[in-house]
Amino acid sequence: MKIAKIEVFQVDYKLLDQEYAWSRGQSVSSFVSTIIRITTDLGVKGYAEVCPLGSAYMDAYAKGVPEGVGEIGAHILGQDPCQLNIINHLMDMALLGHNYVKSPLDIACWDIFGQTTGAPVCTLLGGRAMDKFPLYRAISQGSPEKMADDVAKYRDEGYRRFQLKVGSVPDDDIQRTKAVLKVIQAGDILVADANTGWIPHKAIRVVNALEGEDVYIEQPCATLEECLVVRAHTPQPMVLDEVIRDVQSLMRAYELGAMDVVNLKISRLGGLTKAKQMRDLCESLGIAMTIEDSWGGDITTATIAHLVGSTRQEFYFTSTDFNSYNDVHLAEDAPSRKEGWLEVPTGPGLGIHVKEELLGEPVVSLG
């Protein structure tokens, strides 16, 4: 079996909650998501998705994906999509970096691999360790009262894990977090996620004010070195996100004792092949994981579910269901939340059926 055609589509999403705001004054109300369809010479179609969180969050932007696929695509046409290591090697040889471009190509090949073997992707990623898993809800940055109200609302919907978007003025972030601490209950998990928004002295003010509270601190500063300064000033458990980009950065953070949990975003790592490598390494090292992506819809949510579903439960920290935030649904059978939990698909490949009529015309077509 060979890759015969690669097509790139772009679909617009709008947020159901109008706006999503995080550190440094960043916010979005809509997204451009890129959908990849790989077709083999036997007619098998694999799908994948990559959806950057705007263009200022990570080194990824929606307009770059079609150009990047055009650069890489010719190097994997004619290759066996089930030879995942070979596919990834060819992509890395063709284009240095740009993992967000490689990610959907890799994932679409995993979808094909599962369909041709009759196995769900989670089985191929190591085995079905969980049938369903609890989700977190991201709470957009706002006033303390609004964020506390949002947590209470989503708690009524079944969520028990919450990620507060902070990383602003320290006094405001302290008030936000303490307001939410008043409405969560025993057994809930609360993460104050600064998304690199503080510099060390501001982060230290926040963590000192929260000492003794049951809250995780996520990615307080932009660099590993700055985060280590903050970690030295707090007993609060720490999550690292934006600085974890590959095996080397993970190992350096681990050796320095920089974190208790890591956030693995699939597109930042380059797809499921490299995310699986990182996941397996975290399990071996005893590191808990948030497993997710930068954003997405039904296809991204299904992809995340398979990686989480193949992860040993004791190393799972949390994840989220991006398709519940958006107004467009490309697959009616994609996993959807039920009282704050998400089920892992059971069908072959990603286990979903994409409604091709919603994709429009391809913006890039190779083969």
Buried (B, 14 or more C-beta within 10 A) or exposed (E): BEBBBBBBBBBEBBBEEEEBBBBBEBBBEBBBBBBBBBBBEEEBBBBBBBBBBBBEBBBBBBEBBBBBBBBBBEBBBEBBBBBBEBBBEBBBEBBEEBBBBBBBBBBBBBBBBBBBEEBBBBBBBBEBBBEBBBBBBBBBBBEBEBBBBBBEEBBEEBBBBBBBBBBBBBEBBBBBBBBBBEBBEEEBBBBBBBBBBBBBEBBBBBBEBBEEEEBBBBBBBBEBEBBBBBBEBBEBBBBBBBBBBBEEBBEEBBEEEBBBBBBBBBBBBBBBBBBBBBBBBBBEEEBBBBBBBBBBBBBBBBBBBBBBBBBBEEBBBBBBBBBBBBEBBBBEEBBBBEEBBBBBBEBBBBBBEBEEEEBEEBBBBBB
